[in-house]
Structure formats: C-alpha cells, structure tokens
Amino acid sequence: MKPIEKLVKDQLRNLKPCVHGGEVLDAASKSGLLREQVLDFSSSVNPLGPSKKALEAAKAGFKEIPAYPDSECNQLREAIAAHYTCINKRNVVVGNGSTELMYLFAEAFMKEGEKAVMAAPTFGEYEGAIRKTGQKTQFVKLGNDFNIAEGTFIKEIADAKLVFLCNPNNPTSLLIPQEILTSIVERALEQDTLVFLDEDFLEFVENQKSLSLIGKIKKYPNLFILRSFTKIYGLTGLRVGYGVANPEIIDVLMCTKIPWNVNCLAQSAAVAALKDEEHLKVTLELIKKEKAWLAAEFSKFRDFKVYPPDANFFFIDIRETGLKAVELTSRLLHQGILIRDCSSFNGLDQYFVRIAVKTHSENARLIDALKQAVKN
C-alpha cells in the first residue's frame, strides 16, 4: 500500500494546527504544574465564567442527551433574533463554536483559483480555513500603529472572492475605524466580494451596539457577521458560535453544515445566557474597571509599549525589556501565569504578547509576576 500521506488531498497534506491561547493543560504539563496552578491570561474570555442560569440550563438539558439535538438550532436561532430585534431566525446560523463557521464559510464559497484577503496580524484560523480549501490567501500588513491603511487594503481586495475582517482585531485589541470598515464593505459589495466580519470581541466594547454592523445586513447582502458564546458569555468548553447575514447566505450554510453540529447542552445554555442581562452588566463593569487598573499598572513598566485596548485584552511590545515573547512567557509560566506569545501571528516578530483582563486579585497576581519576570 502507498504511504497514507500520498492518499491525502494536496491542500491538506501540509496543514498544521493553528497556535492558540488557552492551552492550559499543555502549559501545565511543560512546566510541571497542576492545571489548577496555572492562571490563564492567554485566552480572552469572561473572567467571571458563564452565567449561573446558563449552567443550570445545561444541567437541566442532561435529560435530552438520549435524543438527537435540534439540527437546525431553532430555539437558539429564535432567541438570537429576539436579542437583536432587527433580524429574524432566517438571518442566523449556529455553529460548533465560531471557528466551525469560519471553515464552513470558506468551504461553501471559495472556488478553484479564487483568493481571500486578510490583515496581518489577525486571527490565524482564517488562514487555516482558506488553506483547507486549497485556495490562495493574501495578507495585507497593518501599519506601524496596527491600523488598516484604507487605500492599500481596498486596492488589495480588488480581485478577491472573500475578505476576512476582525473588529476589534485579534491580537491587537484595536477597533477598525467605522468609516474605514464601511468603506471596505461597500467597495466589496460593488465588486461582488464577500466580507466575513468577526465581531466576537465587540461585546466587550462599551458602545458595541452602535459599532456592530448586524443592523445593516439588509443594506450589505455580501456581509456575514460572526459572533460567539465563547468570549463574553463564557461558554468556552461547550463550543457555540453563530453568524448573522441575509437569508441567501444563511440558507447556503445551513445546507452545507454537518447535521447535529451543536449539542443539546450547548443550545440550552446559550439560550439562557442570552437572557441573563445582569450577568453581562456585571461582567462589563468589571472589565471596564480592571482594564483601567491594568493600563495604569502596565504604564509603570517603562520598557513596555502598550497599545490602548478596545477589547478585553492588551497587546504589548516588550522588545525594550531585552526579552523575547517566548522568554517572558516561560518566566511567567514558572510562576503559574500563562500569557499569549504572539510570535505565531503572521506579520509579527518575536516581541509581542497578548494579556487578557481578569478579576482584580488575578490581575494583581499578574503584575507581581511581571515585576519578577522583567527584572530577572
């Protein structure tokens, strides 16, 4: 028999897993610590965890385990539509985490010889989704301030089938200026280019409702907006994400996705999470307060270049410390602190890290660890 690698599709043969934050088990194993001894600042999720109501709903859903889950997630899609009021169930598709929808979208719309355009740096799974289809990815490097240069970006998308945008961007934590975002979407519409707009972190931004383009999907039929229950809702391990777009796009994705892609516990928990507005309010108050506190503390590190965050995480250039990101990450891990080394992001060198906002006691522990790590 031929070697198995000879039987694999060409576009899959050299695929490698994308590097992510939140790999606590792996970090603990490498450091010799127990999982519970590692404080995770590498994944930017709700520091308070999920709503108690969501957890209760998941527990109540145990009785549904013997049956197949609703393959079309009808109750959850209706709850999402009601949450926004300006859309209906036919505007919503639900995925097994938002990452599934990235891959599903690329699979559904990328044809032979077409290309996708995205910023550098940005979330790595966009590239993974395109590479899996065997088509081309073109990166547009962000400027020194890590903002999109409108003219350059629009020029580069001229012959693109698909554009990926992340707002706020990961790992930079920076919003795309609204006028630039609108300009890109409108130019894409003129040339029949699809726009995949990832708003997963937008719910951590104070005025997020006015910044979201969910209310404009009728105006922009080429637009698909991604949201997640992983980040602000804290349902990270249950894997639930959703997309909002015009019904034509949604119908394609509903037919392309695998059946029963979202389990019954995840569906029940997500519906309850949407309804627990008090938990979201407390979360946002905490993030606002602790982000300001961390910003003040980071400013005391003279060798840090901290980019003002729009989301719930900080993007920091540490080159003036004389340490590379991998070195700082290692020193912190020995103190039980896990941060994100951003060296794996396309468009970044070895001197950038990403650090999430957590509770005050956890943030204070981070600062103490950083003081030890940087001075050594």
SULWONOR-V126862 format. One line per field, one symbol per residue. phi: phi as a letter, one per 30 degrees, with the letter a starting at -180 (. if undefined). A space follows every 10 residues. Layout:
phi: ???
//
This chain:
phi: .deeddcdee dcdcdbdddb didddddddd cicdeddccc cdccceddid dddddddddd deddedcddd dchedddddd dddcicbbed cbbcbdidde ddddddddcd ceicbccadb daeddddedd dddicccccc ddddcicdde ddddddcecc dbbcbbbddc cdicddeedd edddddddde cicdcccdce cdddcecddd cdcedcdddc dccbccbbcd dddideddib babbadeddd dddddddddh dbdddddddd dddddddddd ddddddeddd ddddeddddd ddccccdedc ccaccbcced dicdeddded ddddcicccc dcddddjccc bcbbbdcbdd dddddededd dddddd
//
